[in-house]
Amino acid sequence: MSAGPGDTVLASFAAHLRAGVRDRDMVGRFGGEEFVVVFPATTIEGAYDVLSRLRASWQTSSPVADHVQCGARRAERARRG
């Protein structure tokens, strides 16, 4: 059984994300059509800059680019008390 066109786009997008981040950053699929990128030791502004650059480069290379949205959130480790 071969992958459908949607699976091909998702795999291509994942490869695009992995190619555009540092080796220590983590890319994963989070849900059906959502991805998460973890940027250790990076400011929220730095993370958003990378995501914006990745989104812009995807828009020039993909026919479904106008369906891509990105956002950045900061997460911290829980402190043990």
N, CA, C, O and CB atoms as a CASP TS submission, in Angstrom:
PFRMAT TS
TARGET T0000
AUTHOR 0000-0000-0000
METHOD Language model
MODEL 1
PARENT N/A
ATOM      1  N   MET     1       0.854  -1.172   0.000  1.00  0.00           N
ATOM      2  CA  MET     1       0.000   0.000   0.000  1.00  0.00           C
ATOM      3  C   MET     1       0.901   1.237   0.000  1.00  0.00           C
ATOM      4  O   MET     1       1.827   1.331   0.806  1.00  0.00           O
ATOM      5  CB  MET     1      -0.972  -0.003   1.231  1.00  0.00           C
ATOM      6  N   SER     2       0.637   2.168  -0.887  1.00  0.00           N
ATOM      7  CA  SER     2       1.444   3.382  -0.959  1.00  0.00           C
ATOM      8  C   SER     2       0.791   4.498  -0.136  1.00  0.00           C
ATOM      9  O   SER     2      -0.409   4.481   0.137  1.00  0.00           O
ATOM     10  CB  SER     2       1.627   3.827  -2.432  1.00  0.00           C
ATOM     11  N   ALA     3       1.617   5.450   0.240  1.00  0.00           N
ATOM     12  CA  ALA     3       1.122   6.606   1.002  1.00  0.00           C
ATOM     13  C   ALA     3       0.300   7.507   0.088  1.00  0.00           C
ATOM     14  O   ALA     3       0.600   7.650  -1.097  1.00  0.00           O
ATOM     15  CB  ALA     3       2.301   7.405   1.636  1.00  0.00           C
ATOM     16  N   GLY     4      -0.732   8.105   0.651  1.00  0.00           N
ATOM     17  CA  GLY     4      -1.540   9.038  -0.117  1.00  0.00           C
ATOM     18  C   GLY     4      -0.850  10.384  -0.231  1.00  0.00           C
ATOM     19  O   GLY     4       0.190  10.607   0.390  1.00  0.00           O
ATOM     20  N   PRO     5      -1.426  11.287  -1.024  1.00  0.00           N
ATOM     21  CA  PRO     5      -0.797  12.594  -1.219  1.00  0.00           C
ATOM     22  C   PRO     5      -0.665  13.392   0.079  1.00  0.00           C
ATOM     23  O   PRO     5       0.302  14.132   0.256  1.00  0.00           O
ATOM     24  CB  PRO     5      -1.591  13.397  -2.224  1.00  0.00           C
ATOM     25  N   GLY     6      -1.627  13.245   0.981  1.00  0.00           N
ATOM     26  CA  GLY     6      -1.541  13.960   2.253  1.00  0.00           C
ATOM     27  C   GLY     6      -0.362  13.488   3.088  1.00  0.00           C
ATOM     28  O   GLY     6       0.334  14.295   3.705  1.00  0.00           O
ATOM     29  N   ASP     7      -0.136  12.169   3.107  1.00  0.00           N
ATOM     30  CA  ASP     7       1.007  11.625   3.848  1.00  0.00           C
ATOM     31  C   ASP     7       2.322  12.082   3.235  1.00  0.00           C
ATOM     32  O   ASP     7       3.291  12.337   3.950  1.00  0.00           O
ATOM     33  CB  ASP     7       0.949  10.092   3.879  1.00  0.00           C
ATOM     34  N   THR     8       2.354  12.183   1.932  1.00  0.00           N
ATOM     35  CA  THR     8       3.559  12.644   1.246  1.00  0.00           C
ATOM     36  C   THR     8       3.865  14.093   1.614  1.00  0.00           C
ATOM     37  O   THR     8       5.023  14.443   1.846  1.00  0.00           O
ATOM     38  CB  THR     8       3.401  12.503  -0.277  1.00  0.00           C
ATOM     39  N   VAL     9       2.842  14.931   1.668  1.00  0.00           N
ATOM     40  CA  VAL     9       3.032  16.335   2.050  1.00  0.00           C
ATOM     41  C   VAL     9       3.520  16.429   3.492  1.00  0.00           C
ATOM     42  O   VAL     9       4.433  17.200   3.788  1.00  0.00           O
ATOM     43  CB  VAL     9       1.719  17.132   1.876  1.00  0.00           C
ATOM     44  N   LEU    10       2.913  15.646   4.396  1.00  0.00           N
ATOM     45  CA  LEU    10       3.331  15.679   5.798  1.00  0.00           C
ATOM     46  C   LEU    10       4.781  15.229   5.956  1.00  0.00           C
ATOM     47  O   LEU    10       5.536  15.841   6.710  1.00  0.00           O
ATOM     48  CB  LEU    10       2.413  14.794   6.647  1.00  0.00           C
ATOM     49  N   ALA    11       5.175  14.178   5.262  1.00  0.00           N
ATOM     50  CA  ALA    11       6.563  13.704   5.332  1.00  0.00           C
ATOM     51  C   ALA    11       7.521  14.747   4.765  1.00  0.00           C
ATOM     52  O   ALA    11       8.609  14.955   5.302  1.00  0.00           O
ATOM     53  CB  ALA    11       6.720  12.372   4.570  1.00  0.00           C
ATOM     54  N   SER    12       7.120  15.392   3.694  1.00  0.00           N
ATOM     55  CA  SER    12       7.946  16.431   3.094  1.00  0.00           C
ATOM     56  C   SER    12       8.090  17.630   4.030  1.00  0.00           C
ATOM     57  O   SER    12       9.172  18.205   4.153  1.00  0.00           O
ATOM     58  CB  SER    12       7.351  16.875   1.757  1.00  0.00           C
ATOM     59  N   PHE    13       6.993  17.999   4.688  1.00  0.00           N
ATOM     60  CA  PHE    13       7.036  19.118   5.623  1.00  0.00           C
ATOM     61  C   PHE    13       7.923  18.782   6.822  1.00  0.00           C
ATOM     62  O   PHE    13       8.693  19.628   7.276  1.00  0.00           O
ATOM     63  CB  PHE    13       5.615  19.482   6.093  1.00  0.00           C
ATOM     64  N   ALA    14       7.825  17.566   7.333  1.00  0.00           N
ATOM     65  CA  ALA    14       8.674  17.145   8.456  1.00  0.00           C
ATOM     66  C   ALA    14      10.149  17.212   8.059  1.00  0.00           C
ATOM     67  O   ALA    14      10.982  17.677   8.838  1.00  0.00           O
ATOM     68  CB  ALA    14       8.305  15.707   8.913  1.00  0.00           C
ATOM     69  N   ALA    15      10.468  16.755   6.866  1.00  0.00           N
ATOM     70  CA  ALA    15      11.854  16.816   6.392  1.00  0.00           C
ATOM     71  C   ALA    15      12.316  18.262   6.260  1.00  0.00           C
ATOM     72  O   ALA    15      13.465  18.581   6.566  1.00  0.00           O
ATOM     73  CB  ALA    15      11.997  16.090   5.043  1.00  0.00           C
ATOM     74  N   HIS    16      11.428  19.130   5.808  1.00  0.00           N
ATOM     75  CA  HIS    16      11.734  20.566   5.684  1.00  0.00           C
ATOM     76  C   HIS    16      12.043  21.158   7.059  1.00  0.00           C
ATOM     77  O   HIS    16      12.998  21.920   7.206  1.00  0.00           O
ATOM     78  CB  HIS    16      10.547  21.328   5.023  1.00  0.00           C
ATOM     79  N   LEU    17      11.246  20.813   8.057  1.00  0.00           N
ATOM     80  CA  LEU    17      11.496  21.301   9.408  1.00  0.00           C
ATOM     81  C   LEU    17      12.840  20.801   9.934  1.00  0.00           C
ATOM     82  O   LEU    17      13.641  21.585  10.444  1.00  0.00           O
ATOM     83  CB  LEU    17      10.367  20.867  10.346  1.00  0.00           C
ATOM     84  N   ARG    18      13.086  19.497   9.809  1.00  0.00           N
ATOM     85  CA  ARG    18      14.338  18.920  10.320  1.00  0.00           C
ATOM     86  C   ARG    18      15.556  19.549   9.651  1.00  0.00           C
ATOM     87  O   ARG    18      16.577  19.773  10.302  1.00  0.00           O
ATOM     88  CB  ARG    18      14.353  17.400  10.104  1.00  0.00           C
ATOM     89  N   ALA    19      15.453  19.834   8.365  1.00  0.00           N
ATOM     90  CA  ALA    19      16.585  20.419   7.640  1.00  0.00           C
ATOM     91  C   ALA    19      16.845  21.869   8.049  1.00  0.00           C
ATOM     92  O   ALA    19      17.941  22.388   7.838  1.00  0.00           O
ATOM     93  CB  ALA    19      16.335  20.348   6.139  1.00  0.00           C
ATOM     94  N   GLY    20      15.843  22.518   8.631  1.00  0.00           N
ATOM     95  CA  GLY    20      15.969  23.935   8.939  1.00  0.00           C
ATOM     96  C   GLY    20      16.256  24.266  10.389  1.00  0.00           C
ATOM     97  O   GLY    20      16.267  25.438  10.766  1.00  0.00           O
ATOM     98  N   VAL    21      16.490  23.244  11.214  1.00  0.00           N
ATOM     99  CA  VAL    21      16.777  23.497  12.625  1.00  0.00           C
ATOM    100  C   VAL    21      18.133  22.901  12.990  1.00  0.00           C
ATOM    101  O   VAL    21      18.728  22.154  12.214  1.00  0.00           O
ATOM    102  CB  VAL    21      15.663  22.907  13.529  1.00  0.00           C
ATOM    103  N   ARG    22      18.608  23.243  14.178  1.00  0.00           N
ATOM    104  CA  ARG    22      19.898  22.733  14.648  1.00  0.00           C
ATOM    105  C   ARG    22      19.781  21.259  15.024  1.00  0.00           C
ATOM    106  O   ARG    22      18.679  20.744  15.215  1.00  0.00           O
ATOM    107  CB  ARG    22      20.403  23.554  15.855  1.00  0.00           C
ATOM    108  N   ASP    23      20.912  20.596  15.127  1.00  0.00           N
ATOM    109  CA  ASP    23      20.927  19.185  15.507  1.00  0.00           C
ATOM    110  C   ASP    23      20.305  18.958  16.882  1.00  0.00           C
ATOM    111  O   ASP    23      19.679  17.922  17.107  1.00  0.00           O
ATOM    112  CB  ASP    23      22.353  18.657  15.493  1.00  0.00           C
ATOM    113  N   ARG    24      20.463  19.896  17.794  1.00  0.00           N
ATOM    114  CA  ARG    24      19.928  19.705  19.150  1.00  0.00           C
ATOM    115  C   ARG    24      18.439  20.020  19.259  1.00  0.00           C
ATOM    116  O   ARG    24      17.819  19.678  20.266  1.00  0.00           O
ATOM    117  CB  ARG    24      20.690  20.570  20.124  1.00  0.00           C
ATOM    118  N   ASP    25      17.855  20.657  18.258  1.00  0.00           N
ATOM    119  CA  ASP    25      16.421  20.929  18.262  1.00  0.00           C
ATOM    120  C   ASP    25      15.665  19.641  17.934  1.00  0.00           C
ATOM    121  O   ASP    25      16.195  18.759  17.259  1.00  0.00           O
ATOM    122  CB  ASP    25      16.064  22.054  17.245  1.00  0.00           C
ATOM    123  N   MET    26      14.444  19.542  18.408  1.00  0.00           N
ATOM    124  CA  MET    26      13.651  18.328  18.196  1.00  0.00           C
ATOM    125  C   MET    26      12.383  18.652  17.408  1.00  0.00           C
ATOM    126  O   MET    26      11.671  19.608  17.715  1.00  0.00           O
ATOM    127  CB  MET    26      13.288  17.671  19.549  1.00  0.00           C
ATOM    128  N   VAL    27      12.120  17.846  16.397  1.00  0.00           N
ATOM    129  CA  VAL    27      10.930  17.994  15.555  1.00  0.00           C
ATOM    130  C   VAL    27      10.087  16.742  15.715  1.00  0.00           C
ATOM    131  O   VAL    27      10.605  15.627  15.646  1.00  0.00           O
ATOM    132  CB  VAL    27      11.311  18.230  14.050  1.00  0.00           C
ATOM    133  N   GLY    28       8.796  16.920  15.927  1.00  0.00           N
ATOM    134  CA  GLY    28       7.911  15.777  16.034  1.00  0.00           C
ATOM    135  C   GLY    28       6.517  16.109  15.545  1.00  0.00           C
ATOM    136  O   GLY    28       6.090  17.264  15.552  1.00  0.00           O
ATOM    137  N   ARG    29       5.827  15.083  15.126  1.00  0.00           N
ATOM    138  CA  ARG    29       4.434  15.244  14.714  1.00  0.00           C
ATOM    139  C   ARG    29       3.564  15.175  15.957  1.00  0.00           C
ATOM    140  O   ARG    29       3.721  14.278  16.785  1.00  0.00           O
ATOM    141  CB  ARG    29       4.012  14.154  13.670  1.00  0.00           C
ATOM    142  N   PHE    30       2.663  16.110  16.080  1.00  0.00           N
ATOM    143  CA  PHE    30       1.818  16.246  17.266  1.00  0.00           C
ATOM    144  C   PHE    30       0.378  16.303  16.786  1.00  0.00           C
ATOM    145  O   PHE    30      -0.151  17.382  16.521  1.00  0.00           O
ATOM    146  CB  PHE    30       2.194  17.523  18.114  1.00  0.00           C
ATOM    147  N   GLY    31      -0.246  15.158  16.677  1.00  0.00           N
ATOM    148  CA  GLY    31      -1.596  15.130  16.130  1.00  0.00           C
ATOM    149  C   GLY    31      -1.556  14.871  14.639  1.00  0.00           C
ATOM    150  O   GLY    31      -0.496  14.615  14.068  1.00  0.00           O
ATOM    151  N   GLY    32      -2.698  14.937  14.023  1.00  0.00           N
ATOM    152  CA  GLY    32      -2.824  14.607  12.613  1.00  0.00           C
ATOM    153  C   GLY    32      -2.002  15.457  11.681  1.00  0.00           C
ATOM    154  O   GLY    32      -1.213  14.930  10.897  1.00  0.00           O
ATOM    155  N   GLU    33      -2.168  16.752  11.747  1.00  0.00           N
ATOM    156  CA  GLU    33      -1.479  17.654  10.823  1.00  0.00           C
ATOM    157  C   GLU    33      -0.693  18.724  11.561  1.00  0.00           C
ATOM    158  O   GLU    33      -0.387  19.774  10.998  1.00  0.00           O
ATOM    159  CB  GLU    33      -2.477  18.308   9.881  1.00  0.00           C
ATOM    160  N   GLU    34      -0.369  18.463  12.806  1.00  0.00           N
ATOM    161  CA  GLU    34       0.353  19.449  13.608  1.00  0.00           C
ATOM    162  C   GLU    34       1.736  18.911  13.957  1.00  0.00           C
ATOM    163  O   GLU    34       1.936  17.708  14.126  1.00  0.00           O
ATOM    164  CB  GLU    34      -0.436  19.799  14.896  1.00  0.00           C
ATOM    165  N   PHE    35       2.672  19.831  14.058  1.00  0.00           N
ATOM    166  CA  PHE    35       4.038  19.484  14.418  1.00  0.00           C
ATOM    167  C   PHE    35       4.463  20.347  15.591  1.00  0.00           C
ATOM    168  O   PHE    35       3.930  21.434  15.811  1.00  0.00           O
ATOM    169  CB  PHE    35       5.001  19.664  13.215  1.00  0.00           C
ATOM    170  N   VAL    36       5.425  19.845  16.332  1.00  0.00           N
ATOM    171  CA  VAL    36       6.020  20.599  17.417  1.00  0.00           C
ATOM    172  C   VAL    36       7.529  20.610  17.185  1.00  0.00           C
ATOM    173  O   VAL    36       8.121  19.609  16.782  1.00  0.00           O
ATOM    174  CB  VAL    36       5.651  19.988  18.817  1.00  0.00           C
ATOM    175  N   VAL    37       8.133  21.764  17.450  1.00  0.00           N
ATOM    176  CA  VAL    37       9.587  21.886  17.380  1.00  0.00           C
ATOM    177  C   VAL    37      10.045  22.399  18.737  1.00  0.00           C
ATOM    178  O   VAL    37       9.550  23.417  19.221  1.00  0.00           O
ATOM    179  CB  VAL    37      10.048  22.848  16.205  1.00  0.00           C
ATOM    180  N   VAL    38      10.982  21.698  19.346  1.00  0.00           N
ATOM    181  CA  VAL    38      11.527  22.100  20.639  1.00  0.00           C
ATOM    182  C   VAL    38      12.896  22.716  20.391  1.00  0.00           C
ATOM    183  O   VAL    38      13.771  22.094  19.789  1.00  0.00           O
ATOM    184  CB  VAL    38      11.618  20.885  21.634  1.00  0.00           C
ATOM    185  N   PHE    39      13.070  23.942  20.862  1.00  0.00           N
ATOM    186  CA  PHE    39      14.319  24.683  20.715  1.00  0.00           C
ATOM    187  C   PHE    39      14.947  24.870  22.094  1.00  0.00           C
ATOM    188  O   PHE    39      14.672  25.874  22.751  1.00  0.00           O
ATOM    189  CB  PHE    39      14.078  26.061  20.019  1.00  0.00           C
ATOM    190  N   PRO    40      15.783  23.935  22.555  1.00  0.00           N
ATOM    191  CA  PRO    40      16.397  24.098  23.877  1.00  0.00           C
ATOM    192  C   PRO    40      17.291  25.342  23.928  1.00  0.00           C
ATOM    193  O   PRO    40      17.958  25.688  22.952  1.00  0.00           O
ATOM    194  CB  PRO    40      17.215  22.848  24.241  1.00  0.00           C
ATOM    195  N   ALA    41      17.288  25.993  25.073  1.00  0.00           N
ATOM    196  CA  ALA    41      18.154  27.160  25.315  1.00  0.00           C
ATOM    197  C   ALA    41      17.992  28.228  24.237  1.00  0.00           C
ATOM    198  O   ALA    41      18.977  28.786  23.752  1.00  0.00           O
ATOM    199  CB  ALA    41      19.618  26.724  25.387  1.00  0.00           C
ATOM    200  N   THR    42      16.750  28.504  23.868  1.00  0.00           N
ATOM    201  CA  THR    42      16.443  29.497  22.837  1.00  0.00           C
ATOM    202  C   THR    42      15.369  30.429  23.371  1.00  0.00           C
ATOM    203  O   THR    42      14.434  29.988  24.040  1.00  0.00           O
ATOM    204  CB  THR    42      15.980  28.817  21.508  1.00  0.00           C
ATOM    205  N   THR    43      15.498  31.701  23.081  1.00  0.00           N
ATOM    206  CA  THR    43      14.463  32.648  23.495  1.00  0.00           C
ATOM    207  C   THR    43      13.204  32.441  22.655  1.00  0.00           C
ATOM    208  O   THR    43      13.255  31.839  21.583  1.00  0.00           O
ATOM    209  CB  THR    43      14.968  34.107  23.364  1.00  0.00           C
ATOM    210  N   ILE    44      12.095  32.938  23.145  1.00  0.00           N
ATOM    211  CA  ILE    44      10.843  32.849  22.394  1.00  0.00           C
ATOM    212  C   ILE    44      10.967  33.603  21.069  1.00  0.00           C
ATOM    213  O   ILE    44      10.422  33.184  20.048  1.00  0.00           O
ATOM    214  CB  ILE    44       9.666  33.411  23.227  1.00  0.00           C
ATOM    215  N   GLU    45      11.688  34.718  21.105  1.00  0.00           N
ATOM    216  CA  GLU    45      11.884  35.500  19.882  1.00  0.00           C
ATOM    217  C   GLU    45      12.728  34.728  18.869  1.00  0.00           C
ATOM    218  O   GLU    45      12.442  34.741  17.671  1.00  0.00           O
ATOM    219  CB  GLU    45      12.551  36.847  20.209  1.00  0.00           C
ATOM    220  N   GLY    46      13.772  34.057  19.363  1.00  0.00           N
ATOM    221  CA  GLY    46      14.625  33.255  18.483  1.00  0.00           C
ATOM    222  C   GLY    46      13.857  32.107  17.858  1.00  0.00           C
ATOM    223  O   GLY    46      14.004  31.830  16.667  1.00  0.00           O
ATOM    224  N   ALA    47      13.036  31.437  18.656  1.00  0.00           N
ATOM    225  CA  ALA    47      12.228  30.331  18.148  1.00  0.00           C
ATOM    226  C   ALA    47      11.247  30.828  17.091  1.00  0.00           C
ATOM    227  O   ALA    47      11.086  30.201  16.044  1.00  0.00           O
ATOM    228  CB  ALA    47      11.470  29.643  19.297  1.00  0.00           C
ATOM    229  N   TYR    48      10.595  31.953  17.367  1.00  0.00           N
ATOM    230  CA  TYR    48       9.629  32.479  16.403  1.00  0.00           C
ATOM    231  C   TYR    48      10.321  32.902  15.108  1.00  0.00           C
ATOM    232  O   TYR    48       9.768  32.725  14.023  1.00  0.00           O
ATOM    233  CB  TYR    48       8.866  33.667  17.006  1.00  0.00           C
ATOM    234  N   ASP    49      11.521  33.456  15.217  1.00  0.00           N
ATOM    235  CA  ASP    49      12.271  33.837  14.014  1.00  0.00           C
ATOM    236  C   ASP    49      12.558  32.618  13.134  1.00  0.00           C
ATOM    237  O   ASP    49      12.390  32.668  11.916  1.00  0.00           O
ATOM    238  CB  ASP    49      13.592  34.529  14.402  1.00  0.00           C
ATOM    239  N   VAL    50      12.993  31.525  13.767  1.00  0.00           N
ATOM    240  CA  VAL    50      13.273  30.298  13.007  1.00  0.00           C
ATOM    241  C   VAL    50      11.995  29.777  12.368  1.00  0.00           C
ATOM    242  O   VAL    50      11.996  29.420  11.190  1.00  0.00           O
ATOM    243  CB  VAL    50      13.897  29.214  13.920  1.00  0.00           C
ATOM    244  N   LEU    51      10.898  29.726  13.132  1.00  0.00           N
ATOM    245  CA  LEU    51       9.632  29.231  12.584  1.00  0.00           C
ATOM    246  C   LEU    51       9.141  30.108  11.432  1.00  0.00           C
ATOM    247  O   LEU    51       8.622  29.599  10.438  1.00  0.00           O
ATOM    248  CB  LEU    51       8.567  29.169  13.684  1.00  0.00           C
ATOM    249  N   SER    52       9.300  31.399  11.564  1.00  0.00           N
ATOM    250  CA  SER    52       8.880  32.311  10.483  1.00  0.00           C
ATOM    251  C   SER    52       9.703  32.082   9.225  1.00  0.00           C
ATOM    252  O   SER    52       9.166  32.088   8.117  1.00  0.00           O
ATOM    253  CB  SER    52       9.010  33.778  10.931  1.00  0.00           C
ATOM    254  N   ARG    53      11.004  31.880   9.395  1.00  0.00           N
ATOM    255  CA  ARG    53      11.881  31.604   8.248  1.00  0.00           C
ATOM    256  C   ARG    53      11.489  30.282   7.581  1.00  0.00           C
ATOM    257  O   ARG    53      11.427  30.190   6.355  1.00  0.00           O
ATOM    258  CB  ARG    53      13.368  31.560   8.697  1.00  0.00           C
ATOM    259  N   LEU    54      11.226  29.262   8.402  1.00  0.00           N
ATOM    260  CA  LEU    54      10.821  27.963   7.856  1.00  0.00           C
ATOM    261  C   LEU    54       9.486  28.063   7.115  1.00  0.00           C
ATOM    262  O   LEU    54       9.307  27.471   6.051  1.00  0.00           O
ATOM    263  CB  LEU    54      10.721  26.922   8.981  1.00  0.00           C
ATOM    264  N   ARG    55       8.570  28.808   7.686  1.00  0.00           N
ATOM    265  CA  ARG    55       7.266  28.974   7.027  1.00  0.00           C
ATOM    266  C   ARG    55       7.424  29.689   5.688  1.00  0.00           C
ATOM    267  O   ARG    55       6.828  29.280   4.691  1.00  0.00           O
ATOM    268  CB  ARG    55       6.294  29.761   7.936  1.00  0.00           C
ATOM    269  N   ALA    56       8.230  30.759   5.660  1.00  0.00           N
ATOM    270  CA  ALA    56       8.437  31.504   4.420  1.00  0.00           C
ATOM    271  C   ALA    56       9.108  30.636   3.351  1.00  0.00           C
ATOM    272  O   ALA    56       8.734  30.697   2.180  1.00  0.00           O
ATOM    273  CB  ALA    56       9.282  32.752   4.688  1.00  0.00           C
ATOM    274  N   SER    57      10.087  29.836   3.747  1.00  0.00           N
ATOM    275  CA  SER    57      10.751  28.984   2.756  1.00  0.00           C
ATOM    276  C   SER    57       9.820  27.874   2.275  1.00  0.00           C
ATOM    277  O   SER    57       9.902  27.463   1.118  1.00  0.00           O
ATOM    278  CB  SER    57      12.034  28.377   3.344  1.00  0.00           C
ATOM    279  N   TRP    58       8.935  27.380   3.147  1.00  0.00           N
ATOM    280  CA  TRP    58       7.950  26.368   2.728  1.00  0.00           C
ATOM    281  C   TRP    58       6.967  26.971   1.732  1.00  0.00           C
ATOM    282  O   TRP    58       6.556  26.304   0.782  1.00  0.00           O
ATOM    283  CB  TRP    58       7.187  25.800   3.955  1.00  0.00           C
ATOM    284  N   GLN    59       6.588  28.230   1.944  1.00  0.00           N
ATOM    285  CA  GLN    59       5.625  28.884   1.055  1.00  0.00           C
ATOM    286  C   GLN    59       6.156  29.004  -0.365  1.00  0.00           C
ATOM    287  O   GLN    59       5.379  29.008  -1.319  1.00  0.00           O
ATOM    288  CB  GLN    59       5.270  30.262   1.587  1.00  0.00           C
ATOM    289  N   THR    60       7.459  29.102  -0.510  1.00  0.00           N
ATOM    290  CA  THR    60       8.026  29.212  -1.863  1.00  0.00           C
ATOM    291  C   THR    60       8.222  27.862  -2.519  1.00  0.00           C
ATOM    292  O   THR    60       8.488  27.792  -3.718  1.00  0.00           O
ATOM    293  CB  THR    60       9.348  29.943  -1.818  1.00  0.00           C
ATOM    294  N   SER    61       8.093  26.775  -1.743  1.00  0.00           N
ATOM    295  CA  SER    61       8.388  25.461  -2.306  1.00  0.00           C
ATOM    296  C   SER    61       7.216  24.488  -2.329  1.00  0.00           C
ATOM    297  O   SER    61       7.357  23.380  -2.846  1.00  0.00           O
ATOM    298  CB  SER    61       9.491  24.853  -1.549  1.00  0.00           C
ATOM    299  N   SER    62       6.063  24.871  -1.783  1.00  0.00           N
ATOM    300  CA  SER    62       4.958  23.924  -1.671  1.00  0.00           C
ATOM    301  C   SER    62       3.659  24.495  -2.217  1.00  0.00           C
ATOM    302  O   SER    62       3.349  25.667  -2.001  1.00  0.00           O
ATOM    303  CB  SER    62       4.768  23.513  -0.228  1.00  0.00           C
ATOM    304  N   PRO    63       2.896  23.663  -2.927  1.00  0.00           N
ATOM    305  CA  PRO    63       1.606  24.127  -3.443  1.00  0.00           C
ATOM    306  C   PRO    63       0.537  24.266  -2.358  1.00  0.00           C
ATOM    307  O   PRO    63      -0.513  24.853  -2.620  1.00  0.00           O
ATOM    308  CB  PRO    63       1.116  23.177  -4.505  1.00  0.00           C
ATOM    309  N   VAL    64       0.766  23.754  -1.164  1.00  0.00           N
ATOM    310  CA  VAL    64      -0.217  23.855  -0.080  1.00  0.00           C
ATOM    311  C   VAL    64       0.270  24.780   1.034  1.00  0.00           C
ATOM    312  O   VAL    64      -0.181  24.678   2.175  1.00  0.00           O
ATOM    313  CB  VAL    64      -0.521  22.467   0.491  1.00  0.00           C
ATOM    314  N   ALA    65       1.177  25.666   0.704  1.00  0.00           N
ATOM    315  CA  ALA    65       1.824  26.506   1.706  1.00  0.00           C
ATOM    316  C   ALA    65       0.876  27.445   2.428  1.00  0.00           C
ATOM    317  O   ALA    65       1.119  27.770   3.591  1.00  0.00           O
ATOM    318  CB  ALA    65       2.900  27.301   1.066  1.00  0.00           C
ATOM    319  N   ASP    66      -0.182  27.890   1.792  1.00  0.00           N
ATOM    320  CA  ASP    66      -1.064  28.854   2.445  1.00  0.00           C
ATOM    321  C   ASP    66      -1.876  28.219   3.572  1.00  0.00           C
ATOM    322  O   ASP    66      -2.641  28.911   4.245  1.00  0.00           O
ATOM    323  CB  ASP    66      -2.001  29.474   1.424  1.00  0.00           C
ATOM    324  N   HIS    67      -1.720  26.917   3.785  1.00  0.00           N
ATOM    325  CA  HIS    67      -2.415  26.245   4.886  1.00  0.00           C
ATOM    326  C   HIS    67      -1.528  26.095   6.119  1.00  0.00           C
ATOM    327  O   HIS    67      -1.944  25.482   7.103  1.00  0.00           O
ATOM    328  CB  HIS    67      -2.903  24.877   4.437  1.00  0.00           C
ATOM    329  N   VAL    68      -0.315  26.641   6.084  1.00  0.00           N
ATOM    330  CA  VAL    68       0.629  26.478   7.187  1.00  0.00           C
ATOM    331  C   VAL    68       0.567  27.690   8.096  1.00  0.00           C
ATOM    332  O   VAL    68       0.668  28.832   7.648  1.00  0.00           O
ATOM    333  CB  VAL    68       2.065  26.271   6.662  1.00  0.00           C
ATOM    334  N   GLN    69       0.396  27.419   9.387  1.00  0.00           N
ATOM    335  CA  GLN    69       0.423  28.461  10.401  1.00  0.00           C
ATOM    336  C   GLN    69       1.491  28.092  11.412  1.00  0.00           C
ATOM    337  O   GLN    69       1.780  26.912  11.609  1.00  0.00           O
ATOM    338  CB  GLN    69      -0.970  28.637  11.086  1.00  0.00           C
ATOM    339  N   CYS    70       2.076  29.086  12.050  1.00  0.00           N
ATOM    340  CA  CYS    70       3.054  28.771  13.087  1.00  0.00           C
ATOM    341  C   CYS    70       2.855  29.692  14.277  1.00  0.00           C
ATOM    342  O   CYS    70       2.357  30.811  14.152  1.00  0.00           O
ATOM    343  CB  CYS    70       4.493  28.894  12.544  1.00  0.00           C
ATOM    344  N   GLY    71       3.251  29.199  15.411  1.00  0.00           N
ATOM    345  CA  GLY    71       3.197  29.971  16.644  1.00  0.00           C
ATOM    346  C   GLY    71       4.286  29.471  17.562  1.00  0.00           C
ATOM    347  O   GLY    71       4.807  28.372  17.372  1.00  0.00           O
ATOM    348  N   ALA    72       4.631  30.257  18.545  1.00  0.00           N
ATOM    349  CA  ALA    72       5.680  29.874  19.492  1.00  0.00           C
ATOM    350  C   ALA    72       5.164  30.061  20.914  1.00  0.00           C
ATOM    351  O   ALA    72       4.491  31.044  21.224  1.00  0.00           O
ATOM    352  CB  ALA    72       6.975  30.708  19.261  1.00  0.00           C
ATOM    353  N   ARG    73       5.489  29.116  21.755  1.00  0.00           N
ATOM    354  CA  ARG    73       5.122  29.174  23.175  1.00  0.00           C
ATOM    355  C   ARG    73       6.345  28.812  23.994  1.00  0.00           C
ATOM    356  O   ARG    73       7.198  28.048  23.541  1.00  0.00           O
ATOM    357  CB  ARG    73       3.925  28.216  23.502  1.00  0.00           C
ATOM    358  N   ARG    74       6.431  29.340  25.162  1.00  0.00           N
ATOM    359  CA  ARG    74       7.541  29.036  26.038  1.00  0.00           C
ATOM    360  C   ARG    74       7.102  28.000  27.069  1.00  0.00           C
ATOM    361  O   ARG    74       6.029  28.114  27.662  1.00  0.00           O
ATOM    362  CB  ARG    74       8.063  30.315  26.727  1.00  0.00           C
ATOM    363  N   ALA    75       7.924  27.012  27.270  1.00  0.00           N
ATOM    364  CA  ALA    75       7.660  25.990  28.270  1.00  0.00           C
ATOM    365  C   ALA    75       8.838  25.948  29.238  1.00  0.00           C
ATOM    366  O   ALA    75       9.992  26.098  28.836  1.00  0.00           O
ATOM    367  CB  ALA    75       7.426  24.597  27.605  1.00  0.00           C
ATOM    368  N   GLU    76       8.541  25.748  30.481  1.00  0.00           N
ATOM    369  CA  GLU    76       9.582  25.645  31.490  1.00  0.00           C
ATOM    370  C   GLU    76       9.433  24.334  32.235  1.00  0.00           C
ATOM    371  O   GLU    76       8.344  23.766  32.319  1.00  0.00           O
ATOM    372  CB  GLU    76       9.527  26.835  32.465  1.00  0.00           C
ATOM    373  N   ARG    77      10.536  23.867  32.768  1.00  0.00           N
ATOM    374  CA  ARG    77      10.494  22.653  33.582  1.00  0.00           C
ATOM    375  C   ARG    77       9.777  22.943  34.892  1.00  0.00           C
ATOM    376  O   ARG    77       9.898  24.027  35.462  1.00  0.00           O
ATOM    377  CB  ARG    77      11.921  22.116  33.851  1.00  0.00           C
ATOM    378  N   ALA    78       9.042  21.965  35.347  1.00  0.00           N
ATOM    379  CA  ALA    78       8.395  22.109  36.642  1.00  0.00           C
ATOM    380  C   ALA    78       9.456  22.072  37.730  1.00  0.00           C
ATOM    381  O   ALA    78      10.375  21.253  37.687  1.00  0.00           O
ATOM    382  CB  ALA    78       7.334  21.000  36.864  1.00  0.00           C
ATOM    383  N   ARG    79       9.326  22.947  38.687  1.00  0.00           N
ATOM    384  CA  ARG    79      10.284  22.994  39.796  1.00  0.00           C
ATOM    385  C   ARG    79       9.813  22.086  40.916  1.00  0.00           C
ATOM    386  O   ARG    79       8.643  22.084  41.299  1.00  0.00           O
ATOM    387  CB  ARG    79      10.465  24.441  40.315  1.00  0.00           C
ATOM    388  N   ARG    80      10.739  21.335  41.416  1.00  0.00           N
ATOM    389  CA  ARG    80      10.419  20.460  42.548  1.00  0.00           C
ATOM    390  C   ARG    80      10.637  21.224  43.842  1.00  0.00           C
ATOM    391  O   ARG    80      11.663  21.876  44.039  1.00  0.00           O
ATOM    392  CB  ARG    80      11.283  19.165  42.522  1.00  0.00           C
ATOM    393  N   GLY    81       9.651  21.127  44.713  1.00  0.00           N
ATOM    394  CA  GLY    81       9.724  21.904  45.946  1.00  0.00           C
ATOM    395  C   GLY    81       9.991  21.108  47.095  1.00  0.00           C
ATOM    396  O   GLY    81      10.079  21.635  48.204  1.00  0.00           O
TER
END
